[in-house]
């Protein structure tokens, strides 16, 4: 599965279910931390600042979600293009795609 020289995980070989789970675990952990942050933020603001500030957090939650969803979409789209270049073994285009996709958000 792993190339000994470069330690790149080749996701085209092996058990697909295990590879997808291994790939999705960091995203799941990131989402859990985001939810934990929102929970703690709401608790602290609700206890120490007041109801108006807590309402402001709730009102801006949709805008924050929109921003994260947009960045996630750009990253996913860039990942598709990057994976095509990776499959072709075109390292120069991989680097270019990663740099250009990173400027999306």
C-alpha positions, 0 to 999 in steps of 0.5 A: 500500500505505501511506497517505501521510498516516498511514503505516498499512500496509493489509494488505487490498490488494496481494500476500497472500504478500508482506504475510504475509512482511512481517508475520511477519519481526519475529516471526521475529526475536524468536523468534531472539533468544529462542533466542539468549538461552536458548543464551547463558544455558545456556552461561554458567550451565553454565560458571560456576555448575554442573550444578544451576543448568543443570538448574534452567534446563531445568526452568523452560523449560517454565514460561517457554514457557507464559507466552510462549504465553499472552501470544501467544494473548492478543495474537493474540485481541486482534489479531483484535478490533482488526483488525475495528475497524480494518476498520470504521474505528472508531478509538475502539474500536481504541484501547480494544482495544489498551489492554485487550489490553495488560493481558493480559500 
